[in-house]
Amino acid sequence: MYKFPLESLLNHIKFKEENIQKELGALKKQLAADMENLLEFKNKKKSTKKELVDKQKKGITISMNLLYHNFVERLSGKIIEQNKVVESAEKKVEEKRELLMNVLKKRKGLDILKEKGLQGYMRDLLQKEQKFIDEVAINSFYRKKLTKNQ
C-alpha cells in the first residue's frame, strides 16, 4: 500500500486551509454587516436632509432647524467612522484571501506530488506483477517441456 511521505504535512495544510476558509467567511459576514450599517447611515442622512428641506418650505423654528443640522452633522461623523470600519474590514478580508491563496498553492503542490508518487507506486507494482506473471509462465512452459521430454 502506498504511503505518501508528506501526508502529515498535507493534512496539516488541509486543516489550516479549512480554518482560514472559516475565518474568511466570518470576515466577509462582518464586512457585509459593516457595509449595511454604512448604507443605513447614508440613507438616514439623506432622508433627514429631505425632511429638513420639506419642513423649511413649510416653515420651521430656528431651534428645530439647528436640531436637524446637528443631527445631520453627527450622521456625517458616523459615516466617516463607518467608512474607516468598512475599509479596515475590506483590508482584513483581502489579507485573509491572500493567505488562503498561498495555502491553496501549497496544498495543490503537495497533491500533485502525492499523485505522482502514487502513479510511480502503481507503475512499480504493475511491473512487479508483470514480472511475476512472466516467471510463472516461463516456469509453466519449462515444466511442460520437461514432462514431455521424460
N, C-alpha and C positions, 0 to 999 in steps of 0.2 A: 504494500500500500504506500502511495506517495505521501510524503510529509514535507510540506513547504518549510524550509529552514527559517524563514522570516514570518511565520504565521502569527507569533505573539505580537510582533510589531504591526502587522496588518490588522489584527484585532484591536490593538490599542488605537490605531489611526481611525478605524471604523467607529470606535466608541467616542473618540474625540469629535469626529465628523457629526455624529448624532447629537452630541451636546451642543456643538456650535449651531447646528440647524435649529435646535430648540431655542437657544439664546437669540438667534436671528429672528425667529418667529415672534418671540416676546418683544424684541426691539421694534419690529415692524408694527406690531399691535400698539405699542406705546406711541410710535410716530403717528399712526393714524389718529389716535386719541388726541395727541397734541395738535395735529392739523385741524381736527374737528373743533377744538377749543378756539384756535385762532380764527377759524371761519365764523364761529359764534360771536366772538368779539367784534369782528368786522361787520357782520350783519347787524349786531346791536348798535354799533356806532352809526351805520348807515340809516337804520330805522329811527334812531334818536335824532339825527340831523334832520331827517324828513319831518319828523313830528315837530321839531323846533320851528322849522320853516312854516309849517301849517299853522302853528299857534301864533307865530309872529304876524302872519297875514290877518289873523282874526283879532289880534291884539293880546299882548301878554305883559305881565308886570316885569319890572326890572329884576326883581329878586328871582322870579321864575326863569327868566332868561339867563341869569347868572348861574342858577342851579343847573340848567341844561348844558351850558358851556363847560362848567366844571365836570359834569358827568362825561361829556364827550372828551374832555381833556384826559380824564382818568382812563377812559377806554382806549385812547391813543397810547397812553403809557403801558397799559396791559397788552396792547397789540405789539408794541415794540418788544416787551419782555417775552411774549409768547413767540414772536419771530425768532428770538435767540434760542428759546427752548426747542423750537422746531429745527433750527439749523444744527443744534447740538445733537438732537436725535437722529437727524439725517446723516451726520458725520459718524455717529456710532454704528448705524446700520451699514454704511459703506465700509467701515473698518471691519466689521464682522463678516460682511460679504467677501471682502478680500481674503480674510483669514480662512473662510470656508473654501474659497477657490484654491488656496495654497494646499490645504489639507486634501481636497479632492484630487489635485495633481499628484500628490504623494501616494494616495491610495490607488489611483489608476496605474501609476508606475509599478507599484507592488503587485497589483492584479495582473499586469502584463507579465511581470517576472514569474509569478505563480503559474500562469497559464503556459508560459514557455517551459518551465520546469516540469509541469505535468505532461506536456507534449513529449518532452525528451524522455521522461519516465515511461510513457506508453510506448514510444518508439523502441526503447531498450527492451521492454517487456515483450513486445511483438517479435523482436529479433531473437530473444532467448527462446520464446515459444517456437519460432520457426526452426531454430537450431535443434531443439528437442524433437520436433516432428521429423526433421530430416534424419536425425540419428536413429529414431525408431524405424523409419522407412528403410534406411541403409541396413540396420540390423536384421530387419524382417527379410529383406532381399537376400542377404548373405545366409541366413538360416535356411531359407527355401533352397538356395543354391547348394548349400552343404548337404541338406537332406536328399536332394536329387542325386548328388554325386556319390552318396553312400549306398 
